[in-house]
Amino acid sequence: MGQIQYISDENNKVTGVIVPIDLWEELQSEKETAYLLKSKAMKKRLLKARENKEGIPFEDARKKLGI
């Protein structure tokens, strides 16, 4: 994982950050999961899906969809 970079203004006040894309995607995924788990129905669906042993690998699905 790359290094986090801080952006500051002329007074050295930090005004932003640059994060590696892999860290950003991980944070976004965690945020989305936390949001979905707030719903009892969605939590039940996610837990059921987690137990599902059938399916195809994600990369195979992307190829089949052409993405």
One Martini backbone bead per residue (centre of mass of N, CA, C, O) as a GRO file, in nm:
protein
   67
    1MET     BB    1   0.097   0.035   0.022
    2GLY     BB    2   0.084   0.349  -0.002
    3GLN     BB    3   0.121   0.676   0.060
    4ILE     BB    4   0.015   0.934   0.243
    5GLN     BB    5  -0.093   1.259   0.136
    6TYR     BB    6  -0.050   1.597   0.216
    7ILE     BB    7  -0.239   1.899   0.201
    8SER     BB    8  -0.134   2.244   0.194
    9ASP     BB    9  -0.116   2.558   0.270
   10GLU     BB   10   0.058   2.854   0.321
   11ASN     BB   11   0.006   2.779   0.653
   12ASN     BB   12   0.017   2.457   0.691
   13LYS     BB   13  -0.273   2.371   0.641
   14VAL     BB   14  -0.462   2.106   0.627
   15THR     BB   15  -0.682   2.033   0.324
   16GLY     BB   16  -0.573   1.737   0.242
   17VAL     BB   17  -0.573   1.413   0.066
   18ILE     BB   18  -0.374   1.136  -0.053
   19VAL     BB   19  -0.481   0.817  -0.157
   20PRO     BB   20  -0.468   0.513  -0.223
   21ILE     BB   21  -0.683   0.328  -0.407
   22ASP     BB   22  -0.696   0.074  -0.224
   23LEU     BB   23  -0.781   0.229   0.030
   24TRP     BB   24  -1.031   0.371  -0.080
   25GLU     BB   25  -1.188   0.111  -0.155
   26GLU     BB   26  -1.193  -0.004   0.130
   27LEU     BB   27  -1.346   0.230   0.264
   28GLN     BB   28  -1.597   0.219   0.081
   29SER     BB   29  -1.677  -0.071   0.147
   30GLU     BB   30  -1.717  -0.030   0.453
   31LYS     BB   31  -1.933   0.189   0.426
   32GLU     BB   32  -2.140   0.021   0.269
   33THR     BB   33  -2.170  -0.210   0.470
   34ALA     BB   34  -2.265  -0.041   0.710
   35TYR     BB   35  -2.520   0.061   0.572
   36LEU     BB   36  -2.652  -0.218   0.509
   37LEU     BB   37  -2.649  -0.320   0.821
   38LYS     BB   38  -2.889  -0.134   0.923
   39SER     BB   39  -3.055  -0.343   0.782
   40LYS     BB   40  -3.213  -0.629   0.856
   41ALA     BB   41  -3.270  -0.740   0.573
   42MET     BB   42  -2.984  -0.697   0.454
   43LYS     BB   43  -2.830  -0.857   0.662
   44LYS     BB   44  -2.964  -1.126   0.597
   45ARG     BB   45  -2.877  -1.137   0.298
   46LEU     BB   46  -2.569  -1.117   0.341
   47LEU     BB   47  -2.541  -1.371   0.519
   48LYS     BB   48  -2.656  -1.566   0.311
   49ALA     BB   49  -2.453  -1.503   0.081
   50ARG     BB   50  -2.199  -1.588   0.242
   51GLU     BB   51  -2.294  -1.902   0.248
   52ASN     BB   52  -2.270  -1.920  -0.043
   53LYS     BB   53  -2.114  -2.171  -0.271
   54GLU     BB   54  -2.218  -2.055  -0.518
   55GLY     BB   55  -2.074  -1.973  -0.832
   56ILE     BB   56  -1.859  -1.716  -0.956
   57PRO     BB   57  -1.606  -1.549  -1.031
   58PHE     BB   58  -1.572  -1.219  -1.066
   59GLU     BB   59  -1.401  -1.216  -1.329
   60ASP     BB   60  -1.596  -1.394  -1.491
   61ALA     BB   61  -1.839  -1.206  -1.474
   62ARG     BB   62  -1.707  -0.966  -1.616
   63LYS     BB   63  -1.655  -1.108  -1.885
   64LYS     BB   64  -1.955  -1.180  -1.945
   65LEU     BB   65  -2.034  -0.859  -1.929
   66GLY     BB   66  -1.795  -0.676  -2.049
   67ILE     BB   67  -1.603  -0.537  -1.785
   0.00000   0.00000   0.00000
